[in-house]
């Protein structure tokens, strides 16, 4: 019987050739996987984590708005309509501030004049 350690050391033996073929095959499969499925897996993870973050932020913002509304309702004396006016004013001011921070798009006529 031939010892396995000496058989792997011999370059002409069938076992050494099988090891080379298996090593090359696994390296090709790893390269193929890294170029095809790995970007898809990374994109899918990003999509799932993004959706989870979006759903959680929507829930947090909703609960925050409800909490602000209830807090103002408990602090201010009088009827509930005062709370509606205060919250509406706060949200309008927030919207005006966000609208002023936007970056306006270029008009269509200025885009066509730049191409000429």
C-alpha positions in Angstrom: 0.0 0.0 0.0 1.1 3.5 -0.8 0.8 6.1 2.0 -1.6 8.9 1.2 1.0 11.6 2.2 3.5 10.3 -0.4 0.8 9.9 -3.0 -0.3 13.6 -2.8 3.3 14.6 -3.1 3.8 12.8 -6.4 2.9 15.1 -9.3 2.0 12.4 -11.8 -0.3 10.5 -9.4 -4.1 10.6 -10.1 -4.9 11.9 -6.7 -2.7 15.1 -7.3 -4.4 15.7 -10.6 -7.8 15.4 -8.9 -6.8 17.9 -6.2 -5.7 20.4 -8.9 -9.0 19.9 -10.8 -11.1 20.3 -7.6 -9.1 23.4 -6.6 -9.5 25.0 -10.0 -13.2 24.2 -10.1 -13.9 25.6 -6.7 -12.0 28.8 -7.5 -14.0 29.2 -10.7 -17.2 28.7 -8.9 -16.2 31.2 -6.2 -15.3 33.8 -8.9 -18.6 33.2 -10.6 -20.5 33.5 -7.3 -18.7 36.7 -6.4 -19.6 38.3 -9.7 -23.3 37.1 -10.0 -25.1 36.2 -6.8 -23.1 38.3 -4.3 -24.2 41.7 -5.7 -27.8 40.4 -5.8 -27.6 39.3 -2.2 -26.2 42.6 -1.2 -28.9 44.5 -3.0 -31.6 42.4 -1.5 -30.2 42.9 2.0 -30.1 46.7 1.4 -33.7 46.6 0.1 -35.0 44.7 3.1 -33.1 46.8 5.7 -34.3 50.0 3.9 -37.9 48.8 4.0 -37.6 47.9 7.7 -36.1 51.3 8.5 -38.8 53.1 6.5 -41.6 51.2 8.3 -40.0 51.8 11.7 -39.5 55.5 10.9 -43.1 55.9 9.8 -44.3 54.3 13.0 -42.1 56.5 15.1 -43.2 59.7 13.3 -46.8 58.7 13.6 -46.5 58.0 17.4 -44.5 61.2 17.8 -47.3 63.3 16.1 -49.9 61.6 18.2 -47.8 62.3 21.3 -47.3 66.0 20.4 -51.0 66.3 19.8 -52.0 64.8 23.1 -49.3 66.8 25.0 -50.6 70.1 23.5 -54.2 69.0 24.3 -53.3 68.4 27.9 -51.2 71.6 28.4 -53.5 74.2 26.7 -56.7 75.1 28.5 -60.0 75.1 26.6 -61.5 72.9 23.9 -59.7 70.5 21.6 -59.9 72.9 18.6 -57.1 75.0 20.1 -54.9 71.9 19.8 -55.8 71.5 16.2 -54.9 75.1 15.5 -51.6 74.8 17.3 -50.6 71.5 15.6 -51.8 72.8 12.2 -49.7 75.9 12.6 -46.6 73.9 13.7 -46.9 71.5 10.7 -47.5 74.4 8.3 -44.4 76.2 9.6 -42.4 72.9 9.3 -43.7 72.5 5.7 -42.8 76.1 4.8 -39.3 75.7 6.3 -38.8 72.4 4.3 -40.1 74.0 1.1 -37.6 76.9 1.5 -34.7 74.3 1.9 -35.5 72.5 -1.4 -33.3 72.7 -4.4 -35.4 73.9 -7.4 -35.1 72.0 -10.7 -33.8 73.8 -13.7 -36.5 74.9 -16.1 -37.0 73.1 -19.4 -36.1 76.2 -21.4 -32.7 76.6 -19.7 -31.8 73.0 -20.3 -32.5 73.3 -24.0 -30.5 76.5 -24.3 -27.4 74.8 -22.8 -27.4 72.1 -25.4 -27.3 74.5 -28.4 
